[in-house]
Amino acid sequence: MKNRKDVILSMYFIEKLRPVDIAKKLDISKSAVTQVLKKDKRYVEIKQERKIKNQKKHIEETKDHIKAKRKITQFKNNADDLILKNMHNQASMELSQPKRLSNMAYRNWNKSAYSYNEKKKRFEFKEELGRSFDVPKYVKVEVL
């Protein structure tokens, strides 16, 4: 038993293995390992050091996780901003051209004024809104 005690102590204090790992290597129970370790006066001190080290490691891993999560969110927000900016630029380009606005472009800017007729495959202006002569009555959807 003396030999096993020395092996357990050297694995714990020198090789810095956990009691669970020592138990697996020696094919004994974890409680047998901890009983041997508890008899050594260095055990409480080393256990406290390891506990503090693990707490610091946990804090660092948590910080890294939070940073990574923020980075992903920031990237997503930047992507959303870029999409909105592109949509704004496209809309500005369509509306600022001196030529006549296409029916589909007009429909895109007034989505709530049109309802889709599945049977005729077109958007139709809602008559209850009151349509002026230059507003298209319907916009045909071309399927490619």
The 8 nearest C-alpha neighbors of each residue, nearest first, counted from 0:
[[1, 3, 2, 4, 5, 6, 35, 7],
 [2, 0, 4, 3, 5, 6, 7, 35],
 [1, 3, 5, 4, 0, 6, 7, 8],
 [2, 4, 6, 0, 5, 1, 7, 8],
 [3, 5, 1, 7, 2, 6, 8, 0],
 [6, 4, 8, 2, 3, 7, 9, 1],
 [5, 7, 3, 9, 4, 8, 10, 2],
 [8, 6, 10, 4, 5, 9, 11, 3],
 [7, 9, 5, 11, 10, 6, 12, 4],
 [8, 10, 13, 6, 12, 11, 7, 5],
 [11, 9, 14, 7, 8, 13, 16, 12],
 [10, 12, 15, 16, 8, 9, 14, 13],
 [11, 13, 9, 15, 10, 8, 14, 16],
 [14, 12, 9, 15, 10, 11, 8, 16],
 [13, 15, 10, 16, 11, 12, 9, 17],
 [16, 14, 11, 12, 13, 10, 17, 9],
 [17, 15, 11, 14, 10, 20, 21, 18],
 [16, 18, 20, 19, 21, 11, 15, 10],
 [19, 17, 21, 20, 32, 22, 29, 33],
 [20, 18, 22, 17, 21, 29, 23, 16],
 [21, 19, 23, 17, 22, 18, 16, 24],
 [20, 22, 18, 24, 23, 19, 25, 17],
 [21, 23, 27, 19, 29, 25, 20, 28],
 [22, 24, 26, 20, 21, 25, 19, 27],
 [25, 23, 21, 22, 26, 20, 27, 19],
 [24, 26, 22, 27, 23, 21, 7, 20],
 [25, 27, 23, 24, 22, 28, 21, 29],
 [28, 26, 22, 25, 29, 23, 31, 32],
 [29, 27, 31, 30, 22, 32, 26, 23],
 [28, 30, 32, 22, 31, 19, 18, 33],
 [29, 31, 33, 32, 28, 34, 18, 27],
 [32, 30, 34, 28, 29, 33, 35, 27],
 [33, 31, 29, 35, 30, 34, 18, 36],
 [32, 34, 36, 30, 35, 31, 37, 29],
 [35, 33, 31, 37, 36, 32, 30, 38],
 [34, 36, 32, 33, 38, 37, 4, 31],
 [35, 37, 33, 38, 39, 34, 42, 32],
 [38, 36, 34, 39, 35, 33, 42, 40],
 [37, 39, 36, 35, 40, 34, 42, 33],
 [38, 40, 37, 36, 41, 42, 35, 8],
 [39, 41, 42, 38, 43, 37, 44, 36],
 [42, 40, 44, 39, 43, 45, 46, 36],
 [41, 43, 45, 40, 44, 39, 46, 36],
 [44, 42, 46, 45, 41, 47, 40, 37],
 [43, 45, 47, 46, 41, 42, 48, 40],
 [46, 44, 48, 42, 47, 43, 49, 41],
 [45, 47, 43, 49, 44, 48, 42, 50],
 [48, 46, 50, 44, 45, 49, 43, 51],
 [49, 47, 45, 51, 50, 46, 52, 44],
 [48, 50, 52, 46, 47, 51, 53, 45],
 [49, 51, 47, 53, 48, 52, 46, 54],
 [50, 52, 54, 48, 53, 49, 47, 55],
 [53, 51, 49, 55, 50, 54, 48, 56],
 [52, 54, 56, 50, 55, 51, 57, 49],
 [55, 53, 57, 51, 56, 52, 50, 58],
 [56, 54, 58, 52, 57, 53, 59, 51],
 [55, 57, 53, 59, 54, 58, 60, 52],
 [58, 56, 54, 60, 55, 59, 53, 61],
 [57, 59, 61, 55, 56, 60, 62, 54],
 [60, 58, 62, 56, 61, 57, 63, 55],
 [61, 59, 63, 57, 62, 58, 64, 56],
 [60, 62, 64, 58, 59, 63, 57, 65],
 [61, 63, 59, 65, 64, 60, 66, 58],
 [64, 62, 60, 66, 61, 65, 67, 59],
 [63, 65, 61, 67, 62, 66, 60, 68],
 [64, 66, 68, 62, 67, 63, 69, 61],
 [67, 65, 63, 69, 68, 64, 70, 62],
 [68, 66, 70, 64, 69, 65, 63, 71],
 [67, 69, 65, 71, 70, 66, 64, 72],
 [70, 68, 72, 66, 71, 67, 73, 65],
 [69, 71, 73, 67, 68, 72, 74, 66],
 [72, 70, 74, 68, 69, 73, 75, 67],
 [73, 71, 69, 75, 74, 70, 76, 68],
 [72, 74, 70, 76, 75, 71, 69, 77],
 [75, 73, 77, 71, 72, 76, 70, 78],
 [76, 74, 78, 72, 77, 73, 71, 79],
 [77, 75, 79, 73, 78, 74, 80, 72],
 [76, 78, 80, 74, 75, 79, 81, 73],
 [77, 79, 81, 75, 76, 80, 74, 82],
 [80, 78, 76, 82, 81, 77, 75, 83],
 [81, 79, 77, 83, 78, 82, 84, 76],
 [80, 82, 84, 78, 79, 83, 77, 85],
 [83, 81, 79, 85, 84, 80, 86, 78],
 [84, 82, 86, 80, 85, 81, 87, 79],
 [83, 85, 81, 87, 86, 82, 80, 88],
 [86, 84, 88, 82, 87, 83, 89, 81],
 [87, 85, 83, 89, 84, 88, 90, 82],
 [86, 88, 84, 90, 85, 89, 91, 83],
 [87, 89, 85, 91, 90, 86, 92, 84],
 [90, 88, 86, 92, 87, 91, 85, 93],
 [89, 91, 87, 93, 92, 88, 86, 94],
 [92, 90, 88, 94, 89, 93, 95, 87],
 [91, 93, 89, 95, 90, 94, 88, 96],
 [94, 92, 90, 91, 95, 96, 89, 100],
 [95, 93, 91, 92, 96, 90, 100, 97],
 [96, 94, 92, 93, 91, 97, 90, 98],
 [95, 97, 98, 94, 93, 92, 99, 100],
 [98, 96, 95, 99, 94, 100, 93, 92],
 [99, 97, 96, 100, 95, 101, 94, 93],
 [98, 100, 101, 97, 96, 94, 102, 93],
 [101, 99, 104, 105, 98, 102, 94, 93],
 [102, 100, 104, 103, 105, 99, 106, 93],
 [101, 103, 105, 104, 106, 138, 135, 100],
 [102, 104, 106, 105, 101, 107, 138, 139],
 [105, 103, 107, 101, 106, 102, 108, 100],
 [104, 106, 102, 108, 103, 107, 101, 109],
 [105, 107, 103, 109, 108, 104, 110, 102],
 [108, 106, 104, 105, 110, 109, 103, 102],
 [107, 109, 105, 106, 110, 104, 90, 103],
 [110, 108, 106, 107, 112, 111, 105, 113],
 [111, 109, 107, 112, 106, 113, 108, 114],
 [110, 112, 113, 109, 114, 106, 108, 125],
 [113, 111, 110, 109, 125, 124, 114, 128],
 [114, 112, 124, 123, 111, 110, 125, 122],
 [115, 113, 122, 123, 116, 124, 125, 112],
 [114, 116, 122, 121, 117, 123, 113, 120],
 [117, 115, 121, 118, 119, 120, 122, 114],
 [118, 116, 120, 119, 115, 121, 122, 114],
 [117, 119, 116, 120, 121, 115, 122, 123],
 [118, 120, 121, 117, 116, 139, 122, 115],
 [121, 119, 117, 118, 116, 140, 139, 122],
 [122, 120, 139, 140, 116, 138, 119, 115],
 [121, 123, 115, 138, 137, 114, 113, 116],
 [124, 122, 137, 113, 114, 136, 115, 121],
 [123, 125, 113, 136, 137, 112, 126, 114],
 [126, 124, 127, 113, 112, 128, 123, 114],
 [125, 127, 128, 129, 124, 130, 136, 123],
 [128, 126, 129, 125, 130, 124, 112, 113],
 [129, 127, 126, 125, 130, 112, 124, 131],
 [130, 128, 127, 126, 131, 125, 124, 134],
 [129, 131, 134, 128, 132, 126, 136, 124],
 [130, 132, 134, 133, 129, 135, 136, 128],
 [131, 133, 134, 130, 135, 136, 129, 124],
 [132, 134, 131, 135, 130, 136, 102, 100],
 [135, 133, 132, 131, 130, 136, 105, 102],
 [136, 134, 137, 133, 102, 138, 124, 132],
 [137, 135, 124, 123, 134, 138, 130, 125],
 [136, 138, 123, 122, 135, 124, 139, 121],
 [139, 137, 122, 121, 102, 103, 140, 123],
 [138, 140, 121, 122, 141, 137, 120, 103],
 [141, 139, 121, 120, 142, 138, 122, 103],
 [140, 142, 143, 139, 120, 121, 138, 103],
 [141, 143, 140, 120, 139, 121, 119, 138],
 [142, 141, 140, 139, 120, 121, 103, 138]]
